[in-house]
Amino acid sequence: MFFNCSEGKSKKNLGDLEAVICFGLKKTYENLERLKYVTNLGHWTWNILTDKIFASREVFNILGLDGPGPEMDSSVFWDLIHPEDDKLFVDTIKKVISGQEKASIDYRIIRPDGTIRYINSEMTLITDSSGRPYQIFATDLDITERKEKEQWIRYQNMVLEGINRILREAPACKTEEEIGQICLEVAKAVSSSKYGYMGKLINGGRLENLACSYPCQDGCIQCDQLDYQSVLDPLLKQVLREGKSFFINNPDPGFDGHAKPQGEPALWAFMGVPLVQQGKTLGLICVYNRSGGYSTLDLAALEALSDAIAQALLRWRAEKKLAEDYNAMTRLHAVSLRYDENFDTLIEAVLDTAIDITGADKGLIQLFDADPGLLRLVAHRGLEKPFLDYFNIVSEGRLFFGEALRRKTRVIVEDFSADAAGSGTPDLEILMAAGIYAAQATPLIGRSGRLLGMITTCWGKPFTPERDRLRFLDLLSRQAADLLERKQAEEALRESEERYRALAEELCLINRHKDDFLGVLSHEIRNPLASIMLCLSLLKRAEPGGEQAQKALEIMERQAAQLSRLVDDLLDVTRINRKKIVLQKEQVELNALVLRTAEDYRAMFQEKGVSLHVRPAPQLLYVEADPARLSQVVGNLLHNAAKFTEKGGWVRVTVAKDERQHGAVVCVTDSGIGMKRETLPRLFQSFIQADASLQGGGLGLGLALVKGLTELHGGKVSAYSDGPGKGSSFRIFLPLAGGQVLSTKDKEHATIEKTFRRRRILVIEDMKDVAEALRTLLVEEGHEVKVAYDGATGIALARQFLPDILFCDIGLPDMDGYQVARTFAADKDLQNVYLVSLTGYARSEDLKNAREAGFHCQLAKPVNLEKIRETLEGIGP
């Protein structure tokens, strides 16, 4: 018994009030003893002073305790109160103790086995004789069934509202992740959970995240999402493995993981349900808390939701697949209607369609080059320069693309990061650097079985292409292969037609040239023969050894030489065309050969009144050549230039080194009659003259010989003209010889004195790009050059450098060019420098100002190299 108060002791030792209380409690206890069998009512008393609780057997049963009773520490009782109801319970106790004699409360407890029970407790305060709180007496009634019924009704309403939201909002979602977020929010609300996870099953049985919320996301604790994932993974796998839902409260320490601050478990309660529809598991949804627990009612509500979630997900996928199928068929049909478009445009359209119907992020198309057996990149989307440069050409030995090329069947890699075979290879590194984690390559096979190319689509994450998408890709690849075969056939036909048309035109042109040539040949032969015939007649009448006879012999000798030259040219062209010429090659110093040839022709230029300038390269240039034939090439160009340059004109010959192509260049430029631009492409053909109306004579074989002989030396020849009356320029390129051994003849000619003089030149120009360009040109011409970017610096540099020539800009930042010129004229060390002004102002007054300031020559910007060369050549020694 809890109350040991006899009637006698009440009269002797207690006051009247205490006797009444004891009597009342005794009666109450007796009544409770009679009711407990009917209502399962339990009661307990908390002694505030000793902090002990005395409880009936029914209370121990409600709490799920197996202790002997009836006494226990109050802490045992308090620890069982649900954490979310702990404050409510404490506040109620405080109210009772503070003077409110009675109080009623509904609260939850968590039994040691993790189950939750709802209790209704009626509390009464007992005070001692002085009115101080002494004990709290309470009756407990287990109302779990009533609460669960009430909660189930509430859950039903929440579940229905949640289902309505899912069915209402899911169809409008653009991605499964959006659906997952909505479903997880509903599940958390229905189960009163703070955290949760929803995932879908993908090929290979892997679980892919759709939505999640972790404690670390709301800042409640310091943790890593991976830590919580490691705690959840065993539970998620159990749900999928068993294929049924379950919940767990206060799991064993094995589930604590690494995310438990101060000894608390990572999660206290977990509840997971598989998402199953039509006998197929689509994924799962789970919720969990770090405090509290779940009941079977919570699990039933989540199961009711899971069915709606699975239906919504399946329906969304079906509608999405229908839309994708319709879109794919529409795109395929659109491609089939574009066969008449430009080839490049069609390839781009095929690639865009492939990316769209496979849901890829990037893609490329490669065409197969059968001769070397390589794939060549022709179109791409979403790929950057490092990838494009590396995979521009692909052979069979390369990773992924090479495998598809070798096997000629589709190759799929679902996760390059897990590809052990390609680990550490440059190919895999480039793929990963480009953000490509999965890809498929589909060969384009023609109807004849011939490989035509490859369509590749790529994803930025591990991915498994769906079979339906690949079937549509097969249709597209069939269309693309037909497109390629058709376009290749059309291109071959077009090229064939163009080739035959060009051949026909060429034959007509050759026939016309043949007629023209026969006419010219007749003219060119008749003239010398006529002269020879007339001279023979003159010899018959002239006195032997006389002046007339001598003159006749000279004429006959010149005309015979002309006939011999015509015959030699004809024979040389024939030998070149039949590849009968054999070159006697040796190492030749090109500068010496050009100087020697120019001297041989100088008399002809003097006779015509045309000036000839030769500028050798500043360094020795050796070529493997036949000296006689190479001299013939240069001589033909000089003869041609002299023939078509009028009296008073000029011809310039330059020799230079081509650093980029490791060769030498001979350039013959004249101020002669020039040519029409349409003449240039056929200028080096046999029997072609720039203008048949010109009285230059000849058979039109000279330039054909130049081209043939230059090409026999491994070189190239080209011509340029700005038009009639604007002169011509002929350029010969020859590869440099590997060694530098001079023949005896070249050693002799290498000592020929060159007309070129190296100058000390100062450039003052504030525009650095112009200054540096001018410096580079002058240095390449063989001069010593210094540069300054303002007047003061230039004057100071000139006093140290002592230049021969000054190129000075007029518009300088600190002083103008006129002031610079006056300073040079006033300085005894600089007054003999040849001053050249560079200016964008070319008015008459500007030129006058320059002359008055002391400039010897004025060049208007922009100035070209030829103008600079002319200026330098015009300066005396």
PEPEGI-V778725 format. One record per helix or strand. SS is the DSSP state (A for helix, B for strand). FROM is the first residue (numbers start at 0). LEN is the number of residues. If there is no record, write none. Layout:
ss: (SS SS)
from: (FROM FROM)
len: (LEN LEN)
This chain:
ss: (A A B B A B A B A B B B A A B B A A B A A B B A A B B A B A B A A B B A A B A B B A B B A A B B A B A B A B A B A B A)
from: (6 15 41 51 56 70 73 80 82 101 115 132 143 175 194 205 214 224 245 252 260 268 279 295 342 361 373 384 392 400 410 415 425 437 450 466 546 585 589 610 621 626 649 662 676 701 715 727 743 759 767 783 790 804 816 833 843 856 864)
len: (7 24 6 4 7 3 7 1 15 9 12 10 29 15 8 8 3 18 4 3 3 9 10 41 16 8 8 6 2 7 3 3 8 8 9 75 31 4 19 5 4 17 9 8 4 11 5 8 6 5 13 5 11 5 10 6 10 4 9)
